[in-house]
């Protein structure tokens, strides 16, 4: 048995796919499992023991060309992402079972996906319907992706997120204060209902808990980091880490605060209570499908504008949520 899995999109989404990957291994323990991913998200699975082979889609190679390399060489191919590139890759394998899913309102994708897949599942996720009917329920992405494994015949479905850190990872970030509040600085803190000034004001408010305040960041917020440093609002600001080191910082924290980004799911994998500030638009959908998974959490909505009154109220809602979640940490 040879099984190919594809997930070419974001880091957080691949973290959310790790239960499905583990379920493939648990359901077919003797199978050879290959995961095709991107150079961007490969770090999530570089130490994952549930796959036998991680293949990175190289620059200049199309998903269809990559999939054609496995033509006739796999029995099951699963597109873990509801994305056309993954459909192309899985379809090109010509595996007897080619499985994927898409969203109900992606009508063109629903038609074209059937050209590549033998089985297409339809997600109930619908942003417009969620806005009109706040009680409309959408399952978490983890559970939707697990449906793909079940459709392939998988009999053992596992639900734990899998992110591995090593002693070397933990040693590399040993200088970062542990037991504190880690705030991940991502671009969504800087726009659409949040500003850099408000982010810095939030850090100052969080220091009132008497715990170390640590800010982590990637390369996508470089222009904001000097302002945070100059403000002196954090006890430690750390970037330039490997994925494993970043996860190790989260694992040593008491609580995580983030906007809706991959940090949410790394925090869940490290089993840390998490406060998430979701975008104002499509909050009802996003706060269900991409909520922290199986950890204590507070799901908050960005204000609709960036008036000082709205921003101050948003900061206070975060502080109140942190105070509540610290009882779990």
Phi and psi in degrees as a GROMACS rama.xvg file:
@    title "Ramachandran Plot"
@    xaxis  label "Phi"
@    yaxis  label "Psi"
@TYPE xy
-124.672  127.672  UNK-2
-123.876  131.958  UNK-3
-113.812  132.681  UNK-4
-118.404  144.784  UNK-5
-130.851  130.907  UNK-6
-151.563  104.657  UNK-7
-105.971  1.60531  UNK-8
-93.9232  -118.901  UNK-9
-94.1167  163.01  UNK-10
-61.2788  -49.9107  UNK-11
-61.166  -38.0773  UNK-12
-67.8074  -34.485  UNK-13
-69.789  -36.2438  UNK-14
-58.334  -43.2311  UNK-15
-68.9025  -16.0422  UNK-16
-88.9743  -7.82683  UNK-17
-64.394  -30.9804  UNK-18
-63.6855  -37.4264  UNK-19
-66.4975  -40.0148  UNK-20
-62.5513  -44.3804  UNK-21
-63.9504  -33.9302  UNK-22
-69.7993  -34.5844  UNK-23
-62.2916  -46.6061  UNK-24
-62.7614  -43.139  UNK-25
-66.8805  -33.7045  UNK-26
-80.1558  -31.5181  UNK-27
-129.976  72.3822  UNK-28
-61.9589  -23.4424  UNK-29
-98.7518  0.697435  UNK-30
-73.06  155.889  UNK-31
-93.684  116.359  UNK-32
-108.019  120.962  UNK-33
-110.842  132.837  UNK-34
-114.342  122.764  UNK-35
-98.5518  126.141  UNK-36
-137.504  -172.775  UNK-37
-102.753  166.323  UNK-38
-64.8594  -23.8934  UNK-39
-72.6278  -42.0338  UNK-40
-104.975  0.796381  UNK-41
-59.7619  -28.9621  UNK-42
-60.3441  -25.2428  UNK-43
-61.9792  -34.0993  UNK-44
-115.921  10.7509  UNK-45
-65.5578  -20.3252  UNK-46
-116.665  15.6089  UNK-47
-75.8129  121.961  UNK-48
-83.839  -2.89022  UNK-49
-86.355  -5.65713  UNK-50
-118.923  145.424  UNK-51
-87.8082  -25.6126  UNK-52
-150.748  130.174  UNK-53
-109.593  123.206  UNK-54
-115.534  126.665  UNK-55
-96.1703  130.405  UNK-56
-69.6796  112.105  UNK-57
-76.4176  153.5  UNK-58
-60.0254  133.574  UNK-59
94.1695  -8.6362  UNK-60
-106.39  126.823  UNK-61
-79.4899  157.265  UNK-62
-55.8442  -39.5083  UNK-63
-64.5027  -39.6799  UNK-64
-64.3748  -39.8118  UNK-65
-64.1568  -46.341  UNK-66
-60.9347  -35.6348  UNK-67
-63.352  -24.235  UNK-68
-64.7108  -22.6876  UNK-69
-102.989  10.6061  UNK-70
-62.1382  126.502  UNK-71
77.4353  4.24278  UNK-72
-117.282  10.0511  UNK-73
-145.435  150.974  UNK-74
-94.9656  -32.6786  UNK-75
-133.623  134.577  UNK-76
-130.248  127.83  UNK-77
-124.601  124.584  UNK-78
-86.5708  106.152  UNK-79
-76.1482  -16.7503  UNK-80
-106.125  142.889  UNK-81
-83.1213  52.6349  UNK-82
-127.767  144.51  UNK-83
-58.1894  -43.4341  UNK-84
-55.9268  -38.665  UNK-85
-68.8726  -35.6139  UNK-86
-62.8092  -44.0039  UNK-87
-59.3983  -44.8604  UNK-88
-64.6399  -49.9981  UNK-89
-63.9277  -41.123  UNK-90
-61.5927  -37.0412  UNK-91
-69.5443  -15.32  UNK-92
-72.2299  -24.1247  UNK-93
58.3902  25.6283  UNK-94
-61.2457  148.364  UNK-95
-56.4205  -36.258  UNK-96
-116.039  118.958  UNK-97
-127.58  111.867  UNK-98
-122.366  141.224  UNK-99
-161.073  -177.914  UNK-100
-146.018  159.222  UNK-101
-146.125  176.231  UNK-102
-91.266  153.315  UNK-103
-62.1574  -32.5464  UNK-104
-89.7406  -1.44933  UNK-105
-86.3532  74.5725  UNK-106
-64.4016  -41.5263  UNK-107
-66.0232  -42.6835  UNK-108
-61.813  -36.3049  UNK-109
-63.9319  -33.8016  UNK-110
-77.9162  -50.1893  UNK-111
-69.6005  -31.891  UNK-112
-60.7037  -31.013  UNK-113
-69.5118  -13.4389  UNK-114
-75.3723  -20.4706  UNK-115
-113.499  -24.9138  UNK-116
-112.657  148.586  UNK-117
-86.9337  -23.6039  UNK-118
-138.252  122.715  UNK-119
-119.955  120.053  UNK-120
-95.4449  147.36  UNK-121
-111.256  121.407  UNK-122
-75.6137  144.664  UNK-123
-77.4607  -6.13506  UNK-124
-60.3752  126.543  UNK-125
-150.192  101.21  UNK-126
-60.9525  -39.5498  UNK-127
-67.6785  -42.5476  UNK-128
-66.0499  -37.3056  UNK-129
-63.8669  -35.1696  UNK-130
-70.7437  -37.6692  UNK-131
-77.1785  -31.4257  UNK-132
-128.061  88.9378  UNK-133
-57.274  -19.8217  UNK-134
-87.0234  -2.26136  UNK-135
-65.6561  129.547  UNK-136
-99.3301  135.219  UNK-137
-127.044  131.571  UNK-138
-74.0743  157.717  UNK-139
-64.0774  150.058  UNK-140
-57.3069  -36.3814  UNK-141
-53.5899  -46.8222  UNK-142
-72.2298  -32.5733  UNK-143
-66.7104  -40.9254  UNK-144
-70.2155  -34.2403  UNK-145
-61.6904  -28.8715  UNK-146
-58.8876  -31.8108  UNK-147
-65.0873  -41.0933  UNK-148
-66.2708  -41.7965  UNK-149
-62.3758  -39.6578  UNK-150
-65.8893  -30.1972  UNK-151
-76.0081  -9.29356  UNK-152
106.873  7.67114  UNK-153
-64.7884  132.14  UNK-154
-105.824  -12.1213  UNK-155
-119.739  103.165  UNK-156
-102.42  121.83  UNK-157
-110.233  149.797  UNK-158
-120.374  0.831613  UNK-159
-83.6464  134.185  UNK-160
-70.125  144.741  UNK-161
-121.98  108.598  UNK-162
-133.355  125.071  UNK-163
-104.79  129.654  UNK-164
-116.259  154.978  UNK-165
-115.919  170.224  UNK-166
-60.8307  -34.8439  UNK-167
-66.1645  -39.4316  UNK-168
-59.2039  -48.1246  UNK-169
-67.1929  -35.8114  UNK-170
-67.2209  -36.0688  UNK-171
-66.8534  -23.7821  UNK-172
-115.245  20.9883  UNK-173
-63.9245  -21.4592  UNK-174
-76.2495  -13.5839  UNK-175
-79.9224  127.095  UNK-176
-55.2434  136.058  UNK-177
-100.948  167.833  UNK-178
71.7746  17.8595  UNK-179
-114.035  -161.668  UNK-180
-101.593  118.021  UNK-181
-99.7575  126.213  UNK-182
-113.831  122.011  UNK-183
-92.2178  119.198  UNK-184
-85.4933  112.932  UNK-185
-129.417  164.388  UNK-186
-54.9795  -29.8806  UNK-187
-69.7461  -10.9985  UNK-188
-74.4273  -14.3567  UNK-189
-106.745  5.50556  UNK-190
-158.095  167.947  UNK-191
50.2031  63.5235  UNK-192
94.999  11.8307  UNK-193
-156.037  149.981  UNK-194
-135.084  164.533  UNK-195
-61.3046  -42.2775  UNK-196
-62.2276  -40.2593  UNK-197
-67.7745  -37.2526  UNK-198
-60.5699  -44.9969  UNK-199
-65.036  -39.3929  UNK-200
-63.233  -35.9372  UNK-201
-63.5959  -44.1322  UNK-202
-57.3427  -42.9788  UNK-203
-62.3555  -37.7916  UNK-204
-67.3802  -38.4457  UNK-205
-67.7573  -24.298  UNK-206
-68.5972  -15.7973  UNK-207
-66.7977  -14.0248  UNK-208
-79.7712  -7.89103  UNK-209
75.8109  15.9044  UNK-210
-109.47  154.523  UNK-211
-59.2287  136.876  UNK-212
-108.475  117.739  UNK-213
-114.694  132.474  UNK-214
-109.797  124.276  UNK-215
-105.701  155.008  UNK-216
-158.328  158.587  UNK-217
-104.19  -161.652  UNK-218
-85.4632  -4.32726  UNK-219
-88.4694  1.34504  UNK-220
-129.536  29.1174  UNK-221
-54.3757  -37.1518  UNK-222
-70.7409  -20.8467  UNK-223
-87.4934  -24.3884  UNK-224
-60.8951  -45.7683  UNK-225
-58.0658  -36.4918  UNK-226
-65.7497  -38.8259  UNK-227
-67.1814  -40.5064  UNK-228
-62.1932  -47.7252  UNK-229
-63.3666  -31.6267  UNK-230
-70.6298  -21.5468  UNK-231
62.2815  29.057  UNK-232
-89.6234  -6.65006  UNK-233
-122.813  150.226  UNK-234
-77.664  -24.9853  UNK-235
-155.144  134.591  UNK-236
-123.764  122.153  UNK-237
-135.935  130.971  UNK-238
-140.026  -172.165  UNK-239
67.2471  23.0752  UNK-240
-91.5225  156.893  UNK-241
-73.2119  166.864  UNK-242
-59.777  -43.2229  UNK-243
-64.1728  -37.3442  UNK-244
-67.5905  -41.3403  UNK-245
-59.2345  -46.5858  UNK-246
-62.3353  -36.2759  UNK-247
-65.3922  -38.2169  UNK-248
-61.3097  -43.8726  UNK-249
-62.8021  -41.8757  UNK-250
-64.2169  -26.1565  UNK-251
-90.4298  -3.42602  UNK-252
-82.7614  163.931  UNK-253
-90.3449  -28.3527  UNK-254
-162.55  148.84  UNK-255
-115.505  139.439  UNK-256
-122.829  129.518  UNK-257
-154.433  162.983  UNK-258
-85.4489  177.539  UNK-259
-71.715  97.4503  UNK-260
-156.353  -177.285  UNK-261
-59.4423  -22.6325  UNK-262
-58.4727  -32.8986  UNK-263
-55.6178  -43.9136  UNK-264
-83.8967  -29.6886  UNK-265
-64.9657  -40.7825  UNK-266
-60.1766  -42.2699  UNK-267
-63.2822  -42.2094  UNK-268
-61.8205  -32.6905  UNK-269
-89.2341  4.14632  UNK-270
60.5044  45.0424  UNK-271
-106.232  136.345  UNK-272
-55.665  142.855  UNK-273
-140.063  135.019  UNK-274
-103.826  125.952  UNK-275
-120.969  129.339  UNK-276
-100.95  105.724  UNK-277
-86.7048  158.905  UNK-278
-61.6107  149.785  UNK-279
-63.6301  -44.1291  UNK-280
-73.1578  134.285  UNK-281
62.4646  29.5827  UNK-282
-57.3631  -42.1658  UNK-283
-62.6673  -34.9122  UNK-284
-76.8468  -53.816  UNK-285
-62.704  -35.9018  UNK-286
-74.551  -9.89586  UNK-287
-96.9525  -50.1579  UNK-288
-73.4386  -30.6481  UNK-289
-124.704  31.227  UNK-290
-70.6205  159.767  UNK-291
-52.101  140.162  UNK-292
-105.397  116.575  UNK-293
59.8276  33.3506  UNK-294
-135.007  159.46  UNK-295
-62.8553  134.68  UNK-296
-152.619  156.552  UNK-297
-123.271  127.807  UNK-298
-109.656  112.489  UNK-299
-117.459  156.841  UNK-300
-112.781  133.325  UNK-301
-60.7579  150.484  UNK-302
-68.0522  161.419  UNK-303
-77.1105  -14.9197  UNK-304
-142.682  178.819  UNK-305
-114.495  32.1493  UNK-306
-66.762  153.06  UNK-307
-61.8286  -34.2444  UNK-308
-63.3972  -45.4133  UNK-309
-66.6163  -41.3494  UNK-310
-66.5814  -40.5567  UNK-311
-63.931  -40.6505  UNK-312
-65.2121  -38.0199  UNK-313
-63.9258  -43.9793  UNK-314
-60.5439  -42.3096  UNK-315
-66.3897  -33.938  UNK-316
-66.7708  -35.1236  UNK-317
-67.6882  -45.6037  UNK-318
-61.3854  -42.3891  UNK-319
-62.6704  -40.9706  UNK-320
-65.7414  -40.5592  UNK-321
-60.8136  -45.2533  UNK-322
-58.3031  -42.1343  UNK-323
-66.9258  -43.7844  UNK-324
-74.713  -22.3479  UNK-325
-61.4086  -19.7443  UNK-326
-70.7047  -21.3646  UNK-327
-89.941  -19.7165  UNK-328
